[in-house]
Amino acid sequence: MKAVGYNIVIETETPGTKKTKGGLLLTESQRIDVRYQEAEVLTVGPDVVGINEGDKVFFDKRAATRLEINKDIFHVIKYSDVVVVL
């Protein structure tokens, strides 16, 4: 899978859950006042500058488009939707 243009393919954790060291998924109350979500960058388009594969980013979660490939869920965002690179 390879992103094109200014697109970035990211992978997020299941919203509303948190994984413990032992692998258990714990539910969290979802906060609608939090607009940004953390994700890991899987691939970036050739026009994207300053973001690399493997980076952790915060992005506008309302701007993401879901993409399902082989029953795995990914998200596609634009370069302009990234607000923080960790």
N, CA, C and O atoms as a printed pandas DataFrame, in Angstrom:
     atom_number atom_name residue_name chain_id  residue_number  x_coord  y_coord  z_coord
0              1         N          MET        A               1    0.853   -1.165    0.000
1              2        CA          MET        A               1    0.000    0.000    0.000
2              3         C          MET        A               1    0.902    1.233    0.000
3              4         O          MET        A               1    1.861    1.300    0.770
4              5         N          LYS        A               2    0.606    2.188   -0.843
5              6        CA          LYS        A               2    1.387    3.410   -0.941
6              7         C          LYS        A               2    0.436    4.587   -1.112
7              8         O          LYS        A               2   -0.424    4.569   -1.992
8              9         N          ALA        A               3    0.586    5.605   -0.278
9             10        CA          ALA        A               3   -0.226    6.819   -0.395
10            11         C          ALA        A               3    0.261    7.645   -1.579
11            12         O          ALA        A               3    1.427    7.555   -1.963
12            13         N          VAL        A               4   -0.622    8.443   -2.154
13            14        CA          VAL        A               4   -0.270    9.304   -3.273
14            15         C          VAL        A               4   -0.562   10.762   -2.933
15            16         O          VAL        A               4   -1.403   11.053   -2.083
16            17         N          GLY        A               5    0.137   11.676   -3.603
17            18        CA          GLY        A               5   -0.103   13.107   -3.423
18            19         C          GLY        A               5    0.159   13.562   -2.004
19            20         O          GLY        A               5    1.182   13.225   -1.408
20            21         N          TYR        A               6   -0.780   14.336   -1.465
21            22        CA          TYR        A               6   -0.682   14.853   -0.107
22            23         C          TYR        A               6   -1.409   13.981    0.907
23            24         O          TYR        A               6   -1.723   14.442    2.004
24            25         N          ASN        A               7   -1.680   12.735    0.557
25            26        CA          ASN        A               7   -2.406   11.826    1.445
26            27         C          ASN        A               7   -1.455   11.068    2.362
27            28         O          ASN        A               7   -0.290   10.838    2.039
28            29         N          ILE        A               8   -1.999   10.688    3.525
29            30        CA          ILE        A               8   -1.265    9.916    4.528
30            31         C          ILE        A               8   -2.175    8.776    4.973
31            32         O          ILE        A               8   -3.344    9.002    5.284
32            33         N          VAL        A               9   -1.651    7.558    5.006
33            34        CA          VAL        A               9   -2.402    6.409    5.508
34            35         C          VAL        A               9   -1.943    6.160    6.932
35            36         O          VAL        A               9   -0.751    6.008    7.196
36            37         N          ILE        A              10   -2.907    6.121    7.853
37            38        CA          ILE        A              10   -2.609    5.960    9.276
38            39         C          ILE        A              10   -3.383    4.791    9.851
39            40         O          ILE        A              10   -4.356    4.309    9.270
40            41         N          GLU        A              11   -2.923    4.353   11.007
41            42        CA          GLU        A              11   -3.617    3.304   11.752
42            43         C          GLU        A              11   -3.857    3.826   13.157
43            44         O          GLU        A              11   -2.940    4.311   13.820
44            45         N          THR        A              12   -5.108    3.722   13.604
45            46        CA          THR        A              12   -5.474    4.198   14.934
46            47         C          THR        A              12   -5.882    3.017   15.797
47            48         O          THR        A              12   -6.176    1.931   15.297
48            49         N          GLU        A              13   -5.894    3.248   17.090
49            50        CA          GLU        A              13   -6.451    2.242   17.992
50            51         C          GLU        A              13   -7.957    2.310   17.900
51            52         O          GLU        A              13   -8.510    3.315   17.453
52            53         N          THR        A              14   -8.627    1.253   18.319
53            54        CA          THR        A              14  -10.079    1.259   18.328
54            55         C          THR        A              14  -10.558    2.384   19.226
55            56         O          THR        A              14  -10.170    2.439   20.393
56            57         N          PRO        A              15  -11.401    3.294   18.711
57            58        CA          PRO        A              15  -11.833    4.416   19.531
58            59         C          PRO        A              15  -12.581    3.963   20.775
59            60         O          PRO        A              15  -13.400    3.046   20.728
60            61         N          GLY        A              16  -12.285    4.618   21.878
61            62        CA          GLY        A              16  -12.965    4.308   23.123
62            63         C          GLY        A              16  -12.378    3.146   23.893
63            64         O          GLY        A              16  -12.939    2.737   24.910
64            65         N          THR        A              17  -11.264    2.603   23.434
65            66        CA          THR        A              17  -10.637    1.504   24.154
66            67         C          THR        A              17   -9.156    1.798   24.355
67            68         O          THR        A              17   -8.555    2.598   23.637
68            69         N          LYS        A              18   -8.598    1.138   25.336
69            70        CA          LYS        A              18   -7.174    1.268   25.601
70            71         C          LYS        A              18   -6.634   -0.115   25.906
71            72         O          LYS        A              18   -7.247   -0.873   26.658
72            73         N          LYS        A              19   -5.493   -0.449   25.328
73            74        CA          LYS        A              19   -4.909   -1.770   25.503
74            75         C          LYS        A              19   -3.911   -1.743   26.667
75            76         O          LYS        A              19   -3.058   -0.858   26.740
76            77         N          THR        A              20   -4.027   -2.719   27.575
77            78        CA          THR        A              20   -3.094   -2.833   28.692
78            79         C          THR        A              20   -1.856   -3.599   28.243
79            80         O          THR        A              20   -1.828   -4.148   27.142
80            81         N          LYS        A              21   -0.826   -3.638   29.100
81            82        CA          LYS        A              21    0.390   -4.383   28.772
82            83         C          LYS        A              21    0.100   -5.855   28.537
83            84         O          LYS        A              21    0.785   -6.505   27.748
84            85         N          GLY        A              22   -0.913   -6.389   29.217
85            86        CA          GLY        A              22   -1.274   -7.790   29.072
86            87         C          GLY        A              22   -2.140   -8.077   27.847
87            88         O          GLY        A              22   -2.447   -9.232   27.555
88            89         N          GLY        A              23   -2.536   -7.008   27.125
89            90        CA          GLY        A              23   -3.319   -7.196   25.916
90            91         C          GLY        A              23   -4.817   -7.043   26.087
91            92         O          GLY        A              23   -5.565   -7.238   25.129
92            93         N          LEU        A              24   -5.279   -6.695   27.296
93            94        CA          LEU        A              24   -6.709   -6.503   27.510
94            95         C          LEU        A              24   -7.145   -5.156   26.957
95            96         O          LEU        A              24   -6.413   -4.171   27.064
96            97         N          LEU        A              25   -8.332   -5.107   26.368
97            98        CA          LEU        A              25   -8.893   -3.849   25.887
98            99         C          LEU        A              25   -9.849   -3.313   26.945
99           100         O          LEU        A              25  -10.822   -3.972   27.309
100          101         N          LEU        A              26   -9.562   -2.121   27.428
101          102        CA          LEU        A              26  -10.402   -1.484   28.434
102          103         C          LEU        A              26  -11.153   -0.327   27.795
103          104         O          LEU        A              26  -10.563    0.474   27.071
104          105         N          THR        A              27  -12.455   -0.235   28.059
105          106        CA          THR        A              27  -13.229    0.853   27.479
106          107         C          THR        A              27  -13.007    2.135   28.256
107          108         O          THR        A              27  -12.835    2.128   29.475
108          109         N          GLU        A              28  -13.016    3.224   27.529
109          110        CA          GLU        A              28  -12.921    4.547   28.134
110          111         C          GLU        A              28  -14.167    5.304   27.720
111          112         O          GLU        A              28  -14.741    5.038   26.664
112          113         N          SER        A              29  -14.581    6.236   28.541
113          114        CA          SER        A              29  -15.710    7.055   28.133
114          115         C          SER        A              29  -15.232    7.992   27.026
115          116         O          SER        A              29  -14.194    8.640   27.163
116          117         N          GLN        A              30  -15.980    8.062   25.939
117          118        CA          GLN        A              30  -15.567    8.909   24.830
118          119         C          GLN        A              30  -15.884   10.353   25.161
119          120         O          GLN        A              30  -16.958   10.680   25.665
120          121         N          ARG        A              31  -14.928   11.196   24.867
121          122        CA          ARG        A              31  -15.088   12.627   25.120
122          123         C          ARG        A              31  -15.298   13.313   23.785
123          124         O          ARG        A              31  -14.425   13.290   22.918
124          125         N          ILE        A              32  -16.459   13.923   23.629
125          126        CA          ILE        A              32  -16.745   14.592   22.368
126          127         C          ILE        A              32  -16.061   15.949   22.271
127          128         O          ILE        A              32  -16.026   16.556   21.200
128          129         N          ASP        A              33  -15.509   16.431   23.402
129          130        CA          ASP        A              33  -14.828   17.721   23.374
130          131         C          ASP        A              33  -13.393   17.611   22.854
131          132         O          ASP        A              33  -12.752   18.628   22.588
132          133         N          VAL        A              34  -12.886   16.382   22.707
133          134        CA          VAL        A              34  -11.537   16.171   22.178
134          135         C          VAL        A              34  -11.647   15.972   20.676
135          136         O          VAL        A              34  -12.251   15.004   20.213
136          137         N          ARG        A              35  -11.061   16.893   19.917
137          138        CA          ARG        A              35  -11.196   16.864   18.462
138          139         C          ARG        A              35  -10.083   16.080   17.775
139          140         O          ARG        A              35  -10.265   15.620   16.648
140          141         N          TYR        A              36   -8.941   15.919   18.426
141          142        CA          TYR        A              36   -7.786   15.312   17.779
142          143         C          TYR        A              36   -7.501   13.931   18.353
143          144         O          TYR        A              36   -7.729   13.671   19.534
144          145         N          GLN        A              37   -6.998   13.053   17.494
145          146        CA          GLN        A              37   -6.743   11.668   17.871
146          147         C          GLN        A              37   -5.323   11.296   17.459
147          148         O          GLN        A              37   -4.801   11.813   16.471
148          149         N          GLU        A              38   -4.705   10.403   18.214
149          150        CA          GLU        A              38   -3.342    9.952   17.918
150          151         C          GLU        A              38   -3.381    8.745   16.983
151          152         O          GLU        A              38   -4.285    7.913   17.062
152          153         N          ALA        A              39   -2.383    8.664   16.093
153          154        CA          ALA        A              39   -2.296    7.543   15.164
154          155         C          ALA        A              39   -0.849    7.330   14.758
155          156         O          ALA        A              39    0.003    8.195   14.963
156          157         N          GLU        A              40   -0.583    6.162   14.177
157          158        CA          GLU        A              40    0.740    5.855   13.643
158          159         C          GLU        A              40    0.686    5.959   12.124
159          160         O          GLU        A              40   -0.250    5.465   11.495
160          161         N          VAL        A              41    1.679    6.595   11.544
161          162        CA          VAL        A              41    1.749    6.770   10.097
162          163         C          VAL        A              41    2.272    5.486    9.461
163          164         O          VAL        A              41    3.336    4.992    9.832
164          165         N          LEU        A              42    1.519    4.948    8.500
165          166        CA          LEU        A              42    1.934    3.743    7.791
166          167         C          LEU        A              42    2.646    4.082    6.488
167          168         O          LEU        A              42    3.671    3.481    6.170
168          169         N          THR        A              43    2.119    5.029    5.741
169          170        CA          THR        A              43    2.734    5.447    4.489
170          171         C          THR        A              43    2.331    6.884    4.173
171          172         O          THR        A              43    1.232    7.319    4.514
172          173         N          VAL        A              44    3.227    7.610    3.524
173          174        CA          VAL        A              44    2.969    9.005    3.163
174          175         C          VAL        A              44    3.146    9.183    1.655
175          176         O          VAL        A              44    3.943    8.491    1.021
176          177         N          GLY        A              45    2.392   10.117    1.103
177          178        CA          GLY        A              45    2.513   10.426   -0.310
178          179         C          GLY        A              45    3.811   11.170   -0.599
179          180         O          GLY        A              45    4.439   11.695    0.321
180          181         N          PRO        A              46    4.219   11.222   -1.856
181          182        CA          PRO        A              46    5.489   11.858   -2.219
182          183         C          PRO        A              46    5.517   13.371   -2.020
183          184         O          PRO        A              46    6.596   13.959   -1.951
184          185         N          ASP        A              47    4.357   14.009   -1.926
185          186        CA          ASP        A              47    4.303   15.464   -1.751
186          187         C          ASP        A              47    4.305   15.892   -0.286
187          188         O          ASP        A              47    4.339   17.088    0.001
188          189         N          VAL        A              48    4.269   14.945    0.638
189          190        CA          VAL        A              48    4.227   15.255    2.072
190          191         C          VAL        A              48    5.642   15.509    2.577
191          192         O          VAL        A              48    6.559   14.728    2.320
192          193         N          VAL        A              49    5.806   16.626    3.307
193          194        CA          VAL        A              49    7.109   17.018    3.838
194          195         C          VAL        A              49    7.030   17.058    5.363
195          196         O          VAL        A              49    6.068   17.594    5.914
196          197         N          GLY        A              50    8.013   16.508    6.039
197          198        CA          GLY        A              50    8.095   16.598    7.495
198          199         C          GLY        A              50    7.421   15.480    8.258
199          200         O          GLY        A              50    7.482   15.456    9.488
200          201         N          ILE        A              51    6.790   14.569    7.580
201          202        CA          ILE        A              51    6.144   13.420    8.217
202          203         C          ILE        A              51    6.681   12.168    7.547
203          204         O          ILE        A              51    6.713   12.067    6.321
204          205         N          ASN        A              52    7.104   11.212    8.372
205          206        CA          ASN        A              52    7.701    9.981    7.853
206          207         C          ASN        A              52    6.929    8.766    8.332
207          208         O          ASN        A              52    6.175    8.835    9.302
208          209         N          GLU        A              53    7.126    7.656    7.643
209          210        CA          GLU        A              53    6.512    6.401    8.069
210          211         C          GLU        A              53    6.994    6.053    9.471
211          212         O          GLU        A              53    8.178    6.193    9.777
212          213         N          GLY        A              54    6.075    5.600   10.324
213          214        CA          GLY        A              54    6.416    5.236   11.688
214          215         C          GLY        A              54    6.228    6.360   12.689
215          216         O          GLY        A              54    6.259    6.114   13.895
216          217         N          ASP        A              55    6.033    7.595   12.221
217          218        CA          ASP        A              55    5.803    8.728   13.130
218          219         C          ASP        A              55    4.456    8.586   13.816
219          220         O          ASP        A              55    3.529    7.988   13.268
220          221         N          LYS        A              56    4.356    9.131   15.001
221          222        CA          LYS        A              56    3.082    9.256   15.697
222          223         C          LYS        A              56    2.584   10.669   15.434
223          224         O          LYS        A              56    3.340   11.631   15.566
224          225         N          VAL        A              57    1.313   10.797   15.063
225          226        CA          VAL        A              57    0.747   12.107   14.757
226          227         C          VAL        A              57   -0.588   12.272   15.463
227          228         O          VAL        A              57   -1.254   11.293   15.800
228          229         N          PHE        A              58   -0.967   13.517   15.680
229          230        CA          PHE        A              58   -2.320   13.851   16.090
230          231         C          PHE        A              58   -2.986   14.488   14.889
231          232         O          PHE        A              58   -2.403   15.349   14.232
232          233         N          PHE        A              59   -4.211   14.065   14.602
233          234        CA          PHE        A              59   -4.924   14.554   13.425
234          235         C          PHE        A              59   -6.367   14.879   13.782
235          236         O          PHE        A              59   -6.880   14.436   14.810
236          237         N          ASP        A              60   -7.013   15.657   12.923
237          238        CA          ASP        A              60   -8.420   16.006   13.100
238          239         C          ASP        A              60   -9.252   14.766   12.782
239          240         O          ASP        A              60   -9.363   14.370   11.621
240          241         N          LYS        A              61   -9.834   14.154   13.810
241          242        CA          LYS        A              61  -10.510   12.874   13.613
242          243         C          LYS        A              61  -11.775   12.990   12.765
243          244         O          LYS        A              61  -12.265   11.984   12.251
244          245         N          ARG        A              62  -12.305   14.192   12.614
245          246        CA          ARG        A              62  -13.490   14.379   11.778
246          247         C          ARG        A              62  -13.137   14.377   10.290
247          248         O          ARG        A              62  -14.025   14.246    9.447
248          249         N          ALA        A              63  -11.867   14.519    9.962
249          250        CA          ALA        A              63  -11.439   14.615    8.563
250          251         C          ALA        A              63  -10.995   13.277    7.978
251          252         O          ALA        A              63  -10.761   13.187    6.773
252          253         N          ALA        A              64  -10.875   12.260    8.784
253          254        CA          ALA        A              64  -10.355   10.971    8.311
254          255         C          ALA        A              64  -11.406   10.197    7.519
255          256         O          ALA        A              64  -12.599   10.253    7.814
256          257         N          THR        A              65  -10.933    9.476    6.509
257          258        CA          THR        A              65  -11.770    8.591    5.716
258          259         C          THR        A              65  -11.342    7.160    5.986
259          260         O          THR        A              65  -10.160    6.828    5.891
260          261         N          ARG        A              66  -12.314    6.309    6.326
261          262        CA          ARG        A              66  -12.004    4.903    6.624
262          263         C          ARG        A              66  -11.738    4.130    5.347
263          264         O          ARG        A              66  -12.360    4.371    4.312
264          265         N          LEU        A              67  -10.803    3.197    5.440
265          266        CA          LEU        A              67  -10.424    2.359    4.316
266          267         C          LEU        A              67  -10.261    0.936    4.834
267          268         O          LEU        A              67   -9.480    0.697    5.755
268          269         N          GLU        A              68  -10.994   -0.015    4.248
269          270        CA          GLU        A              68  -10.895   -1.410    4.688
270          271         C          GLU        A              68  -10.178   -2.231    3.615
271          272         O          GLU        A              68  -10.606   -2.287    2.462
272          273         N          ILE        A              69   -9.077   -2.867    4.022
273          274        CA          ILE        A              69   -8.320   -3.735    3.130
274          275         C          ILE        A              69   -8.086   -5.054    3.862
275          276         O          ILE        A              69   -7.474   -5.074    4.929
276          277         N          ASN        A              70   -8.574   -6.155    3.288
277          278        CA          ASN        A              70   -8.430   -7.484    3.900
278          279         C          ASN        A              70   -8.897   -7.503    5.348
279          280         O          ASN        A              70   -8.233   -8.077    6.211
280          281         N          LYS        A              71  -10.022   -6.883    5.611
281          282        CA          LYS        A              71  -10.665   -6.823    6.932
282          283         C          LYS        A              71   -9.886   -5.996    7.947
283          284         O          LYS        A              71  -10.242   -5.991    9.125
284          285         N          ASP        A              72   -8.837   -5.299    7.526
285          286        CA          ASP        A              72   -8.119   -4.369    8.391
286          287         C          ASP        A              72   -8.612   -2.961    8.079
287          288         O          ASP        A              72   -8.818   -2.610    6.917
288          289         N          ILE        A              73   -8.799   -2.159    9.124
289          290        CA          ILE        A              73   -9.306   -0.799    8.958
290          291         C          ILE        A              73   -8.141    0.181    9.060
291          292         O          ILE        A              73   -7.381    0.159   10.028
292          293         N          PHE        A              74   -8.012    1.029    8.063
293          294        CA          PHE        A              74   -7.027    2.105    8.039
294          295         C          PHE        A              74   -7.771    3.416    7.828
295          296         O          PHE        A              74   -8.960    3.415    7.510
296          297         N          HIS        A              75   -7.085    4.513    8.002
297          298        CA          HIS        A              75   -7.663    5.823    7.741
298          299         C          HIS        A              75   -6.756    6.580    6.785
299          300         O          HIS        A              75   -5.532    6.459    6.845
300          301         N          VAL        A              76   -7.364    7.357    5.908
301          302        CA          VAL        A              76   -6.631    8.214    4.990
302          303         C          VAL        A              76   -6.934    9.652    5.373
303          304         O          VAL        A              76   -8.095   10.041    5.503
304          305         N          ILE        A              77   -5.877   10.440    5.552
305          306        CA          ILE        A              77   -6.045   11.853    5.885
306          307         C          ILE        A              77   -5.187   12.687    4.941
307          308         O          ILE        A              77   -4.262   12.181    4.306
308          309         N          LYS        A              78   -5.509   13.954    4.865
309          310        CA          LYS        A              78   -4.702   14.898    4.105
310          311         C          LYS        A              78   -3.584   15.422    4.997
311          312         O          LYS        A              78   -3.704   15.444    6.222
312          313         N          TYR        A              79   -2.511   15.837    4.368
313          314        CA          TYR        A              79   -1.355   16.418    5.057
314          315         C          TYR        A              79   -1.785   17.591    5.952
315          316         O          TYR        A              79   -1.245   17.767    7.045
316          317         N          SER        A              80   -2.733   18.374    5.502
317          318        CA          SER        A              80   -3.189   19.560    6.241
318          319         C          SER        A              80   -4.006   19.223    7.491
319          320         O          SER        A              80   -4.240   20.097    8.326
320          321         N          ASP        A              81   -4.444   17.965    7.631
321          322        CA          ASP        A              81   -5.224   17.559    8.809
322          323         C          ASP        A              81   -4.352   17.160    9.994
323          324         O          ASP        A              81   -4.866   16.946   11.092
324          325         N          VAL        A              82   -3.040   17.056    9.791
325          326        CA          VAL        A              82   -2.110   16.720   10.873
326          327         C          VAL        A              82   -1.783   17.982   11.637
327          328         O          VAL        A              82   -1.413   18.995   11.042
328          329         N          VAL        A              83   -1.919   17.930   12.973
329          330        CA          VAL        A              83   -1.640   19.107   13.795
330          331         C          VAL        A              83   -0.359   18.975   14.608
331          332         O          VAL        A              83    0.263   19.985   14.938
332          333         N          VAL        A              84    0.054   17.739   14.941
333          334        CA          VAL        A              84    1.250   17.513   15.745
334          335         C          VAL        A              84    1.932   16.231   15.273
335          336         O          VAL        A              84    1.277   15.217   15.035
336          337         N          VAL        A              85    3.259   16.295   15.144
337          338        CA          VAL        A              85    4.047   15.098   14.861
338          339         C          VAL        A              85    4.915   14.832   16.084
339          340         O          VAL        A              85    5.660   15.712   16.515
340          341         N          LEU        A              86    4.830   13.630   16.649
341          342        CA          LEU        A              86    5.611   13.288   17.844
342          343         C          LEU        A              86    6.908   12.625   17.455
343          344         O          LEU        A              86    7.701   12.263   18.323
